[in-house]
């Protein structure tokens, strides 16, 4: 039987940032609850301890797009440490019950200035995040909908990261996948059915992603 990865397993990965002793408040969020909204004051940074967080942006026409899915060990709202970012540029919401450690901007800045090891780890973490954003942009520009969906599913399942990939990923709606991939729900439904028939994915207490899905990404 496939097993789901413990909620805090990602935070235990060696790639995560070791937090120094600093003032923080542990806050619980229920499924779909907003952590902050686009346009809110950017005055805190949060570290995800358990659960999954969805980051979205809305344009002036009201169209929403998912730009990131974050997990335990990831930071949320870290853009606030930039002096030129007084307001949130995106919305963060819990995709499932989540626990976050909320750190005031001033406290985060103090830790970065006083703790060199923490600052070095945080910079390395942000560089990796930026590389992921660049890869996502290239994916959107040059790959087909089918490849973009396959890549998104593999990333959600942790393929290509340190340690073993997740056997079963957190439940995610086809609407959210459509927002991540940049297409319609009907197209997502078409390719998800195709992946299931080909044995790339199957449902058994959650969505199980098989490594054979890599064939879709690698195929020209």
C-alpha positions in Angstrom: 0.0 0.0 0.0 1.3 3.5 -0.8 2.0 5.7 2.2 1.7 9.4 2.5 4.8 11.3 3.5 4.6 12.7 7.1 3.5 16.4 7.1 6.8 17.5 8.6 9.1 15.4 6.5 10.0 18.2 4.1 11.1 20.4 7.0 13.6 17.7 8.0 15.3 17.7 4.6 19.0 18.9 4.7 18.2 21.6 2.1 16.0 23.5 4.6 17.1 26.6 6.5 18.1 26.1 10.1 16.2 28.8 12.0 18.0 30.8 14.7 16.6 31.7 18.1 14.2 34.6 17.2 10.7 35.7 18.3 7.9 33.9 16.4 4.3 33.1 16.9 2.9 29.7 16.0 -0.4 30.0 14.2 -2.8 27.3 13.0 -4.7 27.8 9.7 -7.7 25.7 8.5 -8.2 24.4 5.0 -8.7 27.3 2.5 -8.1 29.9 5.2 -6.1 32.9 3.9 -2.7 33.6 5.5 -2.5 37.0 3.9 -4.2 38.7 0.9 -2.9 40.6 -2.1 -2.6 44.2 -1.1 -2.3 43.6 2.6 0.6 45.3 4.5 3.8 43.2 4.0 5.0 43.1 7.6 5.7 39.4 8.4 7.5 36.4 7.2 6.2 32.9 7.9 7.8 29.5 8.0 5.6 26.5 7.1 5.9 23.8 9.8 3.1 21.5 8.5 0.6 21.5 5.7 0.7 23.0 2.2 0.2 26.6 1.1 -1.1 27.9 -2.3 0.2 31.3 -3.6 -2.0 33.1 -6.1 -2.1 36.4 -7.9 -5.1 38.2 -9.4 -4.9 40.7 -12.3 -7.0 43.8 -12.8 -9.5 41.8 -14.8 -10.0 39.5 -11.8 -8.3 36.5 -13.3 -6.5 34.3 -10.7 -3.4 32.3 -11.3 -1.5 29.9 -9.0 2.2 30.8 -9.0 3.5 28.4 -6.3 2.6 25.5 -4.1 4.7 25.6 -0.9 5.2 23.0 1.8 6.7 22.4 5.2 10.2 24.0 5.4 9.3 26.8 2.9 9.0 30.5 3.7 5.8 32.5 2.9 5.8 36.3 2.5 9.6 36.6 2.4 9.3 39.5 -0.1 8.5 41.8 2.8 12.2 42.0 3.7 12.6 44.1 0.5 12.3 47.8 1.3 10.5 48.4 -1.9 7.7 45.9 -1.1 5.3 47.6 1.4 2.3 45.5 0.3 1.7 41.9 -0.5 2.0 41.1 -4.2 0.1 37.8 -3.9 -2.4 35.9 -1.7 -1.4 32.9 0.4 -3.9 30.3 1.6 -3.7 27.0 3.3 -4.6 24.1 1.0 -5.1 21.8 4.0 -4.8 22.4 7.8 -1.4 24.1 8.3 0.8 25.3 11.0 3.0 28.4 10.4 5.6 30.2 12.5 5.0 33.9 11.9 7.9 36.3 12.3 7.7 40.1 12.3 9.7 41.8 9.5 11.9 43.7 11.9 12.8 40.5 13.8 13.6 38.7 10.5 15.8 41.6 9.4 17.6 41.5 12.7 18.3 37.8 12.5 19.6 38.2 8.9 22.0 40.9 10.0 23.3 39.3 13.2 23.4 35.6 12.2 25.8 35.0 9.2 25.1 31.3 9.0 21.3 31.8 8.9 21.8 34.6 6.3 23.9 32.4 4.1 21.4 29.6 4.3 18.5 31.9 3.6 20.2 33.4 0.6 20.9 29.9 -0.8 17.3 29.0 -0.2 16.0 32.1 -2.1 18.4 31.4 -5.0 16.9 27.9 -5.4 13.4 29.4 -5.3 14.4 31.9 -8.0 15.7 29.0 -10.2 12.4 27.2 -9.7 10.5 30.4 -10.8 12.7 30.7 -13.9 12.1 27.0 -14.8 8.4 27.5 -14.4 8.5 30.5 -16.8 10.4 28.5 -19.4 7.9 25.7 -19.0 5.0 28.0 -19.6 6.7 29.6 -22.7 7.9 26.5 -24.5 6.1 23.3 -23.4 2.7 21.9 -24.3 -0.2 21.7 -21.8 0.4 18.0 -21.4 4.1 18.4 -20.5 3.3 21.3 -18.2 0.8 19.2 -16.3 3.1 16.2 -16.1 5.9 18.5 -14.7 3.6 20.1 -12.1 2.5 16.6 -10.9 6.1 15.4 -10.7 7.1 18.5 -8.7 4.2 18.1 -6.3 5.4 14.5 -5.8 9.0 15.7 -5.1 10.6 14.0 -8.0 14.1 15.4 -8.6 14.5 16.6 -5.0 16.6 15.1 -2.2 15.3 11.9 -0.6 12.5 9.6 -1.8 9.6 11.1 -3.8 6.1 11.1 -2.2 4.1 8.1 -3.1 0.8 9.9 -2.7 0.5 13.7 -3.1 -1.8 16.0 -1.2 -5.3 16.1 -2.8 -5.4 19.0 -5.3 -8.4 20.0 -7.4 -8.4 20.1 -11.2 -9.3 23.8 -10.9 -6.0 24.4 -9.0 -4.0 22.4 -11.5 -5.6 24.4 -14.3 -4.5 27.6 -12.6 -1.0 26.2 -12.1 -0.6 25.0 -15.7 -2.3 27.9 -17.4 -5.2 26.2 -19.1 -8.8 25.1 -18.6 -10.2 22.5 -16.3 -11.6 20.5 -19.2 -8.0 20.2 -20.7 -6.7 19.1 -17.3 -9.5 16.5 -17.0 -8.6 15.2 -20.5 -5.0 14.7 -19.7 -5.5 13.4 -16.2 -7.8 10.7 -17.7 -5.1 10.0 -20.3 -2.4 9.7 -17.6 -4.6 7.3 -15.6 -5.3 5.1 -18.5 -1.6 4.9 -19.4 -0.8 3.9 -15.8 1.2 7.1 -15.0 -1.1 8.0 -12.1 -3.8 6.3 -10.1 -6.1 7.0 -7.2 -5.9 4.9 -4.0 -6.5 7.0 -0.9 -5.0 10.0 -2.8 -3.4 10.6 -6.1 -0.3 8.4 -6.7 2.2 9.6 -9.1 4.5 7.0 -10.9 8.0 7.8 -12.1 6.8 6.7 -15.6 5.2 10.1 -15.9 8.7 11.4 -16.6 8.3 9.9 -20.1 5.8 12.7 -20.9 8.2 15.4 -19.8 11.2 13.9 -21.6 9.5 12.9 -24.8 10.0 15.3 -27.7 
